[in-house]
Amino acid sequence: MTAENATPPQDPAAELRAAVRAVERGERSAADFFTRPAPPPRAAARRPAGEGAPPRLVSVPADVPALLAAGGAPESLAPRVVSALGEGAAEELRADPWRLLAVAGVRPEQADGFARALLGDDCAPDDERRTRALTVWLLERAALAGHTALEPAAIAKGLVGHAVPDPDAAVRDAIEAGAVLVLQHAVADRPAGGEEEAPVRVLLGLDRYALAEESLADGLARLGATFGSAPGGDADWAAAAGAAPSASAAELIRAAAGAALVVHTGGEAARAEPAALVAAARSLGLRAYAATHTEDGRRRLAAALPDGAAVTVTGLLTGAEGPERDAEGLLPVDLLAVLDAAQLGAEATAALVESLPDGARLVLSGDPLLLGAAGPGQVLTDVLGAGLCPHIASRTPDPGPVGELVSGIGVGELAQVAAPENEVVTVPVRDAGEAVHRTVQLVADSVPRAFGVPAEEVRVITPGHGGAAGTRALNAALKDRLNPGPGRFGGFDPGDRVAHSPAPGRTRLATVADADAEGLWLTDSDGRFRVAREAVADTVRHGWAITAHQAAGSRWPAAVVVLPGDAAPVIDRPWVYTAFSRGERHLSVVQGAGPALAQAVGERPGEPRTTRLRALLAEQAAASAPAD
């Protein structure tokens, strides 16, 4: 072979860029260009409720702690390593030290240090094992921010931040190695006309989240395709709508009578409307239930429904609440109204829809202005955006000065509202120290004295756990004032208010009752429950002060929202809307953020999430549409 006709060496970076451009223009298929073998057919097995699963206790082989110590990692990490990698964790880590990044909480610099200790001079920043692990870690980190997939350029940018010399080549290698999936969807808003193929958007994702959104889209399509007659004829539904307590409730009942899937949106007061729907459906003989995001939401809803009709999503999926599943693993339900749907991620919603039988009605009800799910997906937003089902927007406003204030925030306005009985109070502070001091004063003295709300019914909400006025600092100060003690049970004393978070997106607020050799015993309105001793450090925090994500789905008679000066970069309109709407009767704002608060409301509507559900639903609709 001569030099003239020899094949020139390939530039992986240029090849990747050319591939993405070709796929985006519709010139080539992503599946055709990227030569990774197609994954095996995916089973349609029922997925367990991941959000409701307790931490798994594992048996740790002796070689795992020894290997971690040899790599300079703490031996206490061993249970999490075995939980993530299995009993062969030590062998897997010897072959690929960067697999340590698959363990929750491990950062890239820690995995790099572990790899250097084991590999010595063979450790390199462009090691394929490292770049593949980093690519997966970036997608998992993006999932914590709500994304189910990312564009290749976003991943390459993230790799640059971790000193990967050739990020484009690293992305291509991760694709060809099967570490990530290539996902493509037609661009919805393309110019009309022309004979060329429609351009597509290329995303990269992990199988877990791709499966969840695809399963969810398929499940929703199945409900629509199998929807038909059910108990309660047209006349009965019309009569039920005529007896509804409000015009919006009547509209929702009529919509649910004629559709398998309905979206319902509104604020806190609008929650009465899906409750009215479930009550009406039950009066017609349907097996109807309403599911909420939190225990507090379930308790508030239960007051308006027959016994057993109000459940939590987690309780329904795990079998702790609601009807027992049938022999096929399906829930015997004719109509399910899911409240707090804005807080539902893709995986939990997929599990829920997979559990519904053919012909069931599903109502997704929530407030799209609230903070979204504490995990990947934006189900309510995507289904609403797809425009493929009836949408009932409630016309029931939230009452009182707090409701008026929150309504303005929802449209980007932070206005002064009339509060003749001090329902809304702003407390200016100069620094974080003063913010903590005034917060303790409000909770322990001012709010109970002025409004007759006991301190235990006042919840403090702040942007994050760290910082001089984060949950840790506030909880330490509130414990010192409200329940001082030595913390003899792993930092906790009987009477401490705590937040138990057994899984991402799930928070159960409780009070410490006792402790023994088995663990920490907590109580809430549903009774006494135990947190295993091994899980306390990772799942239990003091809970006088919580974050807005933890507060979503719950309300209290009074809320104190703390905005220290360093809050400006992390708050936006959804955060303010969520935090300010948690108080039923009273809201105190400890305001140290200055003009940044108004800017967050007016100029920061929230970061968009990259997801695929809306595109999947659109593709299904296009495929099922009759040909011209």
C-alpha positions, 0 to 999 in steps of 0.5 A: 500500500502506497502513501497516496492510498493509505487510510489516514489516521482518525481523529477521535475528537473530530470524528465525534463532532462530525457524528453529532453534526450528522445525526442532528442534521438527519444525515445519519442515525445515531444507532448507525454511527455509534457501533456499540451493539444494541442492548438486549431486550428490556424486560417489562418486570415490575420495578420495586419502589426505589424511593421507598426502599430502606438502606440495604444492610450487607455482609462485608468481605474482609478483603474490602476494608483492607483494600480500601485502607491500602488505597488510603480510603476510610474502611468505614466506606466498606458497606457502601462499597459492597452495596454498590459493587457487590460481594466481588467489590475488592476484585473489581476495584483492583481491576478498576480503582475508579469504580469507587466513583459508583459509590454514593458520596465519593468524589472524583478527587477521592477516586483519583487518590485511591487509584494513585495509591493502587496503580502508582505510575500507571495512573494517568488522567486519560486512562480509559477506566477513569474517563468512563467512570467520570462520564457515568459520574457526571450523568449520575450527578446530573440526575441529582439535579433532575436531568435524565440525559445530557447533550454530549457537549455538556458531558465533554465540558464536565470532563474538562473540569476534571483534567481529561486531556481529550474530552470528546474522545473520552465521550466517544470511548464511553459510548463505544464501551457501552458505559452510556447510551446514545438517545435521539429524538426528532427536533420538534420546532424545525422549519417547515418545508424541504425534502430532507429528513427531520433533524434530531437531537442527540442526548447521552444517558444511562440505561436506568433513567432511559428505561424509566422514561420509556417505560413511563411513556409506554405505560401512559400509552397503554392506559390510553389504548385500553380506556373504555367504559367503566362503572358509572355511566355518562349520566352518573358522571354528569350528576357527580359533576353537578354536585361538586363543591366548586366549578373547578372540581366539576370541570375535573370530574367531567374531564376524568369521566372521558379520558384515561389521563388528565392533568390538573394544576393549581395551588394549595387550595386546589388540592380539594378538587382531586379529593372531590373527584376521588369521592365522586368516583367512589360514590359511583362504585369505582375503586378510587384512591388519592396518593400524595408525596408526604405523610403530612399531605396524606393526613390533610387529604384523608380528612376529606375522603373515606377511610383508606382512600388517601395514601402516599405514593411510597406506601402504595408502591411498597404495599404498606398502604392502599389495596393489595396487588393481584396475582399479576402484581397490579393494583386493583384501581379504577381511578388514581389521583396523584397529588404533588405530581410536580415532586414525582420523578421518572422512576417512581412514576414509571413504577406507579403507572406499571402497577395500574391495570388496563383501563384505569384512569390516572389524574396527575395533579400538582403545582408546576411552580413548585420545586421539582422532584428531588431526582431525575425527571419532570413528569408533570411538566413533560406531560403538560407540555406534550399537550396530549390529554385534558388539562384542568387549571384550577381557578381556586385561589389560595386564601389570605395574605400568604396566598396573595404573596405566593400567587404574585411570586408565581408570576415573578412579582415580589409585592407587599401584601396587606397583612393586618394581623401580621400574617406575613412578617419580614425580619431584616438581619445584617449577617448569618449570626443575627439570622440564627439568633432571630430565627431561634427567637421567632420559633421559641418565643415570638410566633408562639406568643403572637399567634398561639402556635406551639414551637413544635408546629413552627418549621424553619426552612433554609436553602441548604445544610451547610453555611453559617445559617444552614440547617446544621447551624440552625438546628444546633441553635434550636436544639440548644434552646428547645431541647438541650442535651448531650446527644447521647444517642448518636448525637440525638436526645429524646424530644429532638425533632428529626428528619429521616431521609431513607432515600433521595426525595423522601423525608419523614419528619419525626421526634426522637423517642428512645434508643437501644441496641437495635437503633434509634426509635422515632415517633410521628403521627403514625406511631413509633418506628425504628431506624437501624443503628447502622443507618442513623448516621446517613439517614437522620438529621435534626429537623427543626430546620429543613430545606425547601426540597424536604418541605415540599408536599407538607405544610405547618401552621407557621413557617420561618424562612431564613435567607442569609446573605450567601443564599443569593446564588442558590435561590430562584423563583421555584425555591422562593415559591415553595418555601414561602407557601409552607406556612398556613397561617403565618410566614416570617422571612428572616431577610439577609439577602437584600435585593437578591430576593426580588431578583431571584423572584423576578429574573430567575424562573428556574433552571430547565431540566433535560429530559426525554419524556415529552419527546417520547410522548410526542413520538408515540402520538405521531406514530399512532396518528392516522395517515392522511 
